Amino acid sequence: MMLMEYQFSVAWFIVGFLIVVTGGLFLRFHQFIADNLGGGVGSYDRYKLAAVIMIVVGLIAMVNLHTLILGWIFSGLFSGIANG
């Protein structure tokens, strides 16, 4: 099994930071967004959960861990194909 090497990327840091900022704004105004785009009070928790997930994904992208996580997942799924 080949292990991937960690490498910091400024571009992914900026993309992750933008995702975190967007998720933070989404979390801050989740009630307004749910009232205007969703089902209202019944969907407040779903919108809040989506915002928190967006923040976590942004933090993972900021430190460039998404490539390692995806590499582990795909190597686990497709390692049998590569080994013949």
Buried (B, 14 or more C-beta within 10 A) or exposed (E): EEEEEEEEBEEBBEBBBEBBEBBBEBBEEBBEBBBEEBEEEEBBEEBBEBBBEBBEBBBBBBBBBBBBEEEEEEBEEEEEEEEE
